[in-house]
Amino acid sequence: MQDPVKLKKRWEFQLAYQKGSKYWNRYFVIYVLNTDFKVLRLGITVSKKVGKSVQRNRVKRLIRESFRQLRPQMKIGYDVVVVGRPPASQLTCQEAGNGLAHLFQRAAILNTKDG
């Protein structure tokens, strides 16, 4: 399975922040922007409020891994920016996945299976 296409440029993040829909919980804030691309793109932001580099990088790894597991069920044609909040540094991998899945469902970009 290929790596997700990443948002890298500042203007791509800014566009998601300004034009995208915002959803949040205690651990994450996500911005979802509908695009005309036939691909799902991910951007990750974790500020210094979360902690030192070790904690920030751990949160980024949790987000990437959760996204990788949820990706087969997600709709394409969206830019998703995930912002890690300070409590996210205490999460396990399972909790991070559940938190993101809940936000993706609220944003209606997760294909839910009946049953």
Secondary structure, DSSP 8 states (H G I E B T S, - for coil): ----EE--SHHHHHHHHHHSEEEE-SSEEEEEEE-SSSS-EEEEEE-TTS-SHHHHHHHHHHHHHHHHHHGGGB-SSEEEEEEE-GGGGG--HHHHHHHHHHHHHHTT-B-----
